[in-house]
Amino acid sequence: MKLNNLLVMTIIISSLFCITTFSVEAADETISDGMGDVSSIDFITGETIVVNTHPDINVDNLDLVQATYTQQGTKATISLQVKGNIENRGELLNWYNEDILTSLDTAYYEFQLFTSEQNYIVTYCNETGMQEINGEQINLTSSDFFVVGSTLTISFTLTSVNETYSNLSITSYFIKGNFLEAANSEDMNIVLLSDVAPNPPLALIEAIAESNLGAIGENIQFNATVEPLTGQPPYTYHWDFGDKSSSTQLNPMHSYAKAGVFIYSFTVTDNAGATANLSGNITISGESGDGGTKDNPMILFLAILLIIIVIGVVVIVWIIRRR
């Protein structure tokens, strides 16, 4: 279970980093985002749920409204607006600093800018900023950014005056908990809230049966993971197990009453009506899941019949010998 928790946590974190590399060609230099779509991501199940309130933070402070981009020579400026106020809390994440990972309580805003020549990642957290280009990190100074209520403005230097704007993606995060403890615990008590603009297309990471082999009557775990913050959450789910049975749970249990090869499928639908699906197959054998006969009425009937026949034969032999 601990290894599974760590694996799920790694998948989710990796997918979030992948989201920041998604981009959509923009017609102009402004990105807008629908309000009310801040999501909570469950590290155990992988489920993404839209939240309007949370005890640890004012959700409006993460709810992205729009971002604009301007450029003068090699100076690029991005201005971000949220529904509430820019949250100043914690410090920039450092995955090599155990002190940070054991007491996370951090909100930060990340921009990924694509130009005609480069890809820039710019991060702001609690009056500190960092620019990353080609793997090199550059600390920004206090003169490079300022916050006024709901708006964060941050400036940085491009590598060439000839670069032109291509597209931009923005993400807000709030992370709270002990990552090192969670990775070795049955209870992964990590809070992760986030919003992204523009929303990448709805996508699935996986939709699988715990095993592709099973038996009649055996409870089989089915698991699906939606790539966090893709599409327009909240989502609805539909499993078709291939035996005329279905489920609307994200991670259901199911048992088959007949032997055979069944094709199962999983479909996720977002709030805008977009769908994504995956399928697989599972082979069910005629033996019961517990290795016994109690879950198979025919086998049970034949066993009882055999016992009756044996007893009858013994009684007849005994009667014959008595004569």
N, C-alpha and C positions, 0 to 999 in steps of 0.2 A: 504493500500500500504506500509506503514512504517513497519507493522508487517511482510508482505511478504518479504520486503527487508532484514530485520533482519534474517528471516528464511533461505532465500537463502544464505546469507553471512555465517550463522552458518553451513549449509550443506556443503558449499564449503570448509570452514576452516577445518571442521571435516574430510572431505574426503582427504584433503591434509595430515593431520596427519595420516590417515589410510594408505596412500601411503607409508609413511616412514616405516611402519611396514611390507610392502610386501618384500619378499625376494625370490631370485632364487638360487638354488644350483649352486655353482660355481665350475668349474673344476680346477681352480687355484686361485691365489690371486690377480688377476687383473680384473677390470671391465672397459669396454670400452663403449663409447656412441657416436652415430652418431651426427655430428655437424649440426647446423642450425635448432634445434628443441626446442628453447626457446619459451615458450608459454605465451600469455596474457590471463588471466581468468577474464571474465566479471561477476561481482558480481550480476548484475541484471538478466541477462539471463542465466548465468551459462556456456556460450559458451567459448570454448578454441580455441584460434587462434594463429598460429605460427607467430612470429614477428622477423624480421631481424634488425630493428632499432627502437629506442624509444627516445623521447625527454628528458626523465628523467635519462637515464642511457645508458652506452655502453653495448648493449646486449651480445657482445662477452665475457664480464666479468662474465656472468652467464652460458655460453654455456659449459657444461661439456664435457670433452674429455675422461679422464680416471682416475681411482683411483687404487692405489695399497696398499696392506696390508702386513706388516711384523711383526714378533713377536720374541722377545728374552726374555725367562723366562716369567715374568709377565708384561713386557713392550710391549705394542702394539703401532705401528706407522702406520698412514694412510697418504698417500700422494695423493693430489688431483691436477689435472691439468685442466685449462679452456682454451678456445680458445684465450681469450684476456688476461687480468690481473686480479688477485684477487682484488675484490672491497672491500675497507675498508670504510664503511659508516654506521652511526647510532649506535645503541646499541642493545643488546640482548632483545628480546621481553619479556615483563612482563605484562600479562593480568590483573594484579591487580594495575598497575601503570597508572593512568589516564593521567599523563603528557606525557608518551610515546605514549599512544593510540591516543592522540589528535594531535600529530605532528610526525607521523611516516614518516621516510625517511631512510629506513634500508635495507642493503644487508647482507645476512648471508648464511653460508654453513653448512649443517647438514649431519652427517654420522650416519647410524645405523648398528652396527656390531652384528652379531649373532655368538656366539661361541658354543662349545659343552655344556656349562653350563650356560651362561648368555646372556642377551640382553643389549647392551650398546647404548646410544644415546649421541653423541658428537657434539657440536655446536660451530662454530667459527663466530665471528662478530667483525670487526674493532679492532683487536689486543686484543680481549678478548675471552676466551674459557670456556666451561662448559661441564662437564661429568655428565650424569644421569644414575643411575643404581638402579633398584627396587624402583623408585620414589624419590630417594635421589640425590640431586644435589651437585656437587663438582666443585668449581671454579678452573680452570687451571691457572697456572702462565705463565708469558711471556717466561719462559724457555721451556715450553711444546709445543710451536708452533713457526714456522717462515714462512715468506712469501718471495718468490723471484719471482718477475714478475708474471708468469702465474701459479705458483705452491704454494700450501699451504701444509705444513707438520705439523702434529699434533700428539703428543704422550700422552698416558694416561696409567693408571695401571689397569691390570686385577685382578680379585679377587683370581685367582688360577693359579699356574704354570702349572697345568695339562690341562688347557683349550686349545682347538684346534679350529682353524678357521673353520667356517661353510659357512657363506655368508655375503654380505655387500651391502647396498644400500646407495645412496648419492643423495642429493637434494640441489639445489641452489634457493634462493628466493630474490626478491626485492619487498618491500611493501612500498607504499607511500600514505598518506592521513590521514584523521581524522576519525577513526573508530567510536568514540562515536557520532559524528555529522552525519556520514553516516547512522548509525542505526536508526536515527530519521528523516531522510530526504527522500524526493521523488527522489532526485538525488544522487545515491550512487557513489560519485566521489572517488573511491579507485583504485589505480594502483597495480596490482599483476602480477609479471612476475616470471616464474619458469622453471626449467629443472630438470629432474629426470633420474637416471640411476641405475639399468636397468629399462626400462619402464615396468610397470605392464601390464598384459593383458587388452585389451580394455573392459570397463565395463560401464554400465548405472546405474544411481541412480534412475531415474524415467522416465516414458513416459506415460502421462495421459491426459484425457480430463478434462477441468475445472469442469464439472459436468457430471455424468453418465446418466442424464436425459436432454432431449432437445425437441425442437419442430420444425416442418417444417419451414424453412426460418430463423431460429435463428442462429446468428453467435456464434459459440462455439470456445473457446480458447483451443488449444492443446499445451502442454508444455513437453519438454524433457530436461533432464540434464545428460550429459555425465560425468562420474567421471573424474575430471581434471587430465591431464597428464598420463592417461592410454593409452595403445596402442601407435601408432605413429601418432601424429597430423601432418598436419591438417586433419579434418574429413569432410565427406560428409553425408547428411541426406536424409532419405526417409520416408515419412508418407504415409500409405495406409489407407484411411478412411473407407473402406469397402463398398463403394457405387460406385466403379470404378473411384473414384477421388483420387488424390495424391498431395503431396507437397514436395519440397526439402528444405523448411525452417526448422529451428530448432523449432520455436514456432509459428506455423501458426494459422490462423482463418479459420473455415470451416462451411458451412451450408448445411443441408440435404434437398433434394427436396421431399423425400418420408418418410412416417412413417415406423417404424419397429425397429428391434434390429440389430445393425451393429457392427461387430468386426473390430476394428482398430488396426494397428500395426505400430511400429516405428523401423527403422533399421539405425544404424550408421556404417559407414565404415571408417577405418583409412587409412593412406597413404601406409601401407604395405598390404592392402587388407583384414585385419581381420574385422569381423563384430560382432555386439552385437545387440540384439533386445528384445523388450518387446511389449506386446499386451494387449488390454482390450476391453470392449464393452460399447456401449452407446445405450440407448433407446430413439427413436424419436417418439413423439406423433403426431397425425394428426392436432392439433391446431397450428395456426401460432405463431411465436415467440413473436409478439407484442400483442397477445390476440385479434386481430381483424381478418378481413376476406380478407384484401387486398392482402395478400400473397398467397391465395388459390383461383385459378380461378373458381373451381367448386362451392365452397361455395358462392363466389361473384355472379356467374351466377344464382344460386338458389335463392339468396336473391333478386336480381333484378326481376327475374321471379315472385316471390311471391308478390312483390310490384305491378307489372303490373296486376296480377290476382286480387289483392285486389281493385285496382283502377277501373278495369273493372267491378267487381261486384258492386261497389258503383255507377258507372255510369248507369249500367243496372237497378239497383233498383230505381235510381232517375228518369230514363225514364219511368219505369212502373208506378210510383206514379204520374207522370205528366198526364197520360192518364185518 
